[in-house]
């Protein structure tokens, strides 16, 4: 009897301290690949502006190292520890989003989506914090709901939970893409938990149909779109030549790059489009 209990305890400890080395390899590979791509895309501008072709890559490398240190620390903390912060993270996310409208809000390239951290020189995007906190909150909610999450009531509960955050991100920071991602997180978590995929097939079909109708509407509206920049972007995507020096510029440069490099490309660092043809070689 004692031997059986010992085996169970050992098995439980092994399951609690399981480390996914395949996931670690994927993360390290993506980080390394990303550094190479940053160097390839930004080396010309970096050398022209700072005299160091690897300037932006070095900055990203420092960020990667800091991130890996935090990852290793957090990976050694039992995941159950974070459950107590689920609701707090939800509330903090909402507060940070509203802080964008205070004097702490930072405007860049016509968008006010960041808050400045006083006396540090760093900016924080509340939408990114909200994504992380939403994963934690929804994971906690799934654990509490158990199998009831597979019911229609559980499904709508999971969909309703991120709505206030997603709506705030869209209405306050005017960040539609992050709002869609936050809702998508909820959909994916329910999808993983639910063995019945019928409702997701219907949902996916509805989204594709709505997207198709939107594209048709944009084509029909034409020049009547005016200041609705998101619809104007779709129009520029459909006909980039009509706005070659404005919203269609990025699309045209991508087409030139594909046409020049073909399927296999021109080789690492040999692209022509990075030679002052890209609107932005990096993001901040």
C-alpha positions in Angstrom: 0.0 0.0 0.0 2.8 2.4 1.0 4.7 1.5 -2.2 1.6 2.3 -4.3 1.2 5.7 -2.7 4.9 6.4 -3.3 4.5 5.6 -7.0 1.5 7.9 -7.2 3.3 10.7 -5.5 6.3 10.3 -7.7 4.1 10.3 -10.8 2.2 13.4 -9.6 5.5 15.2 -9.1 6.7 14.2 -12.5 3.5 15.6 -14.1 3.8 18.8 -12.2 7.4 19.5 -13.2 7.1 18.4 -16.8 9.2 20.6 -19.1 8.3 20.8 -22.8 11.7 20.8 -24.5 10.2 20.7 -28.0 8.4 23.9 -27.3 11.6 25.5 -26.0 13.4 24.5 -29.2 10.6 26.1 -31.3 10.8 29.3 -29.2 14.6 29.5 -29.6 14.4 28.8 -33.3 11.8 31.5 -33.9 13.9 34.0 -31.8 17.0 33.2 -33.8 15.2 33.4 -37.1 13.6 36.7 -36.1 17.0 38.2 -35.4 18.3 37.2 -38.8 15.3 38.7 -40.5 15.6 41.9 -38.5 19.2 42.2 -39.6 18.4 41.5 -43.2 15.6 44.0 -43.3 17.1 46.8 -41.3 20.9 46.6 -41.9 20.8 49.3 -44.6 18.9 51.9 -42.5 20.8 51.0 -39.4 24.2 51.6 -41.0 22.9 54.8 -42.7 21.5 56.2 -39.4 23.9 54.8 -36.8 26.9 53.6 -38.6 26.2 50.0 -37.3 24.4 47.6 -39.6 23.5 45.4 -36.6 22.1 48.3 -34.5 18.5 47.1 -34.5 19.4 43.5 -34.3 21.5 44.2 -31.1 18.6 46.0 -29.5 16.3 43.1 -30.3 18.9 40.6 -29.0 19.0 42.4 -25.6 15.2 42.2 -25.4 15.3 38.5 -26.3 17.8 37.8 -23.5 15.7 39.7 -21.0 12.6 37.8 -22.2 14.4 34.4 -21.9 15.5 35.2 -18.3 11.9 36.0 -17.4 10.7 32.9 -19.2 13.0 30.6 -17.2 12.0 32.2 -13.9 8.3 32.0 -14.6 8.7 28.4 -16.0 10.0 27.3 -12.6 6.9 28.6 -10.8 3.9 26.2 -10.6 1.2 27.3 -12.9 -1.4 27.1 -10.2 0.4 30.0 -8.5 -0.8 32.4 -11.2 -4.5 31.5 -10.9 -5.0 33.8 -7.9 -4.0 36.8 -10.1 -6.6 36.0 -12.9 -9.2 38.5 -11.7 -6.7 41.1 -10.7 -5.1 40.9 -14.2 -8.5 41.4 -15.8 -9.1 44.6 -13.7 -5.5 45.9 -14.2 -5.9 45.4 -18.0 -9.0 47.5 -18.0 -7.4 50.3 -15.9 -4.3 50.4 -18.2 -6.5 50.7 -21.3 -8.3 53.7 -19.7 -5.0 55.3 -18.8 -4.4 55.8 -22.5 -6.9 58.8 -22.3 -4.9 60.4 -19.5 -1.8 62.6 -19.7 0.2 59.3 -19.6 -1.1 58.5 -23.1 1.5 58.4 -25.9 0.6 59.2 -29.5 2.7 57.8 -32.3 2.0 57.9 -36.1 -1.5 59.2 -35.5 -2.5 56.5 -33.0 -2.8 56.9 -29.2 -2.3 53.3 -28.0 0.5 53.5 -25.5 1.1 54.8 -22.0 4.4 56.2 -20.9 6.0 54.8 -17.7 7.3 57.9 -15.8 11.0 58.3 -15.2 11.9 55.2 -17.3 11.7 56.3 -20.9 9.7 53.1 -21.7 6.2 52.9 -23.3 3.7 50.2 -22.6 0.9 49.1 -24.9 -2.1 48.1 -22.7 -3.6 45.9 -25.5 -0.5 43.6 -25.2 -0.9 43.3 -21.4 -4.6 42.6 -21.9 -3.9 39.7 -24.2 -1.7 38.0 -21.6 -4.1 38.7 -18.8 -7.0 37.4 -20.8 -5.3 34.1 -21.4 -4.8 33.8 -17.6 -8.3 34.8 -16.8 -10.0 32.5 -19.4 -7.8 29.6 -18.3 -9.0 30.1 -14.7 -12.6 30.4 -15.9 -12.3 27.1 -17.9 -11.0 25.3 -14.8 -13.8 26.6 -12.7 -16.5 25.8 -15.2 -15.2 22.3 -16.0 -17.3 20.3 -18.5 -20.0 22.9 -18.4 -17.9 25.0 -20.8 -18.9 22.5 -23.5 -22.6 23.5 -23.2 -24.2 26.4 -25.1 -24.4 28.5 -21.9 -20.7 27.8 -21.1 -19.8 28.8 -24.7 -21.6 32.1 -24.5 -20.1 32.8 -21.0 -16.6 32.3 -22.4 -17.4 34.6 -25.3 -18.9 37.2 -23.1 -15.9 37.3 -20.6 -13.4 39.1 -23.0 -16.1 41.4 -24.5 -15.5 44.4 -22.1 -11.7 44.2 -22.6 -12.0 43.8 -26.4 -14.6 46.6 -26.7 -12.4 48.9 -24.6 -9.3 48.2 -26.7 -11.3 49.0 -29.9 -13.3 52.0 -28.6 -10.6 53.7 -26.5 -7.4 52.9 -28.3 -8.9 52.4 -31.8 -7.1 49.1 -32.2 -9.3 46.7 -34.1 -6.7 44.1 -34.7 -5.9 43.6 -31.0 -9.6 43.5 -30.2 -10.1 40.7 -32.7 -7.1 38.8 -31.3 -8.5 39.1 -27.7 -11.8 37.6 -28.9 -9.9 35.0 -30.9 -8.1 33.9 -27.8 -11.5 33.0 -26.2 -12.6 31.1 -29.3 -9.4 29.1 -29.4 -9.5 28.2 -25.7 -13.1 27.0 -26.0 -12.2 25.2 -29.3 -9.5 23.2 -27.4 -11.8 22.4 -24.5 -14.8 21.4 -26.7 -14.9 18.1 -28.7 -17.9 19.2 -30.7 -16.7 21.4 -33.6 -20.1 22.1 -35.3 -20.6 25.5 -33.7 -17.0 26.5 -34.7 -17.6 25.5 -38.3 -20.7 27.6 -38.4 -18.9 30.5 -36.7 -16.0 30.3 -39.1 -18.3 30.1 -42.1 -20.2 33.2 -40.9 -16.9 35.2 -40.4 -15.8 34.3 -43.9 -19.2 35.2 -45.4 -19.1 38.6 -43.5 -15.5 39.2 -44.8 -16.6 38.5 -48.4 -19.6 40.8 -48.1 -17.2 43.5 -46.7 -14.9 43.2 -49.7 -17.9 43.4 -52.1 -19.2 46.5 -50.3 -15.8 48.1 -50.5 -15.6 47.5 -54.3 -19.1 48.9 -54.7 -18.4 52.0 -52.6 -15.3 53.0 -54.4 -14.4 56.6 -53.8 -17.3 57.1 -51.3 -15.2 55.5 -48.5 -13.6 58.8 -47.6 -11.9 59.0 -44.2 -12.8 55.4 -43.2 -9.2 54.3 -43.2 -9.8 50.6 -42.6 -12.1 50.3 -45.6 -9.7 52.5 -47.6 -6.9 50.0 -46.8 -9.0 47.1 -48.2 -9.6 49.2 -51.4 -5.9 49.9 -51.7 -5.2 46.1 -51.3 -7.7 45.3 -54.1 -6.2 48.0 -56.4 -2.8 49.1 -55.1 -1.8 50.9 -58.3 -4.6 53.5 -57.7 -2.8 54.6 -54.5 0.8 53.9 -55.4 2.2 56.7 -53.3 -0.2 56.3 -50.4 -2.0 53.3 -48.9 -1.0 51.0 -51.8 2.7 51.7 -51.5 3.5 48.8 -49.1 1.5 46.3 -51.1 3.3 47.3 -54.4 6.7 47.0 -52.7 5.7 43.5 -51.5 4.7 42.6 -55.1 8.0 44.0 -56.5 9.9 41.9 -53.9 8.1 38.7 -54.8 8.4 39.4 -58.5 12.1 40.1 -58.2 13.0 37.3 -55.8 10.7 34.6 -57.1 9.8 31.6 -55.0 13.3 31.1 -53.4 14.2 34.8 -53.0 17.5 36.6 -53.9 19.4 35.3 -50.8 19.8 36.6 -47.3 20.6 40.4 -47.3 20.3 40.7 -51.1 16.8 42.3 -51.2 16.4 45.6 -53.0 13.2 46.7 -51.3 15.0 47.4 -48.0 17.1 50.1 -49.7 14.8 52.9 -48.5 11.8 51.5 -50.3 10.1 50.2 -47.1 8.0 52.7 -45.2 9.3 51.2 -41.9 12.1 48.7 -41.4 11.2 48.1 -37.8 8.5 48.6 -35.2 8.8 50.4 -31.9 
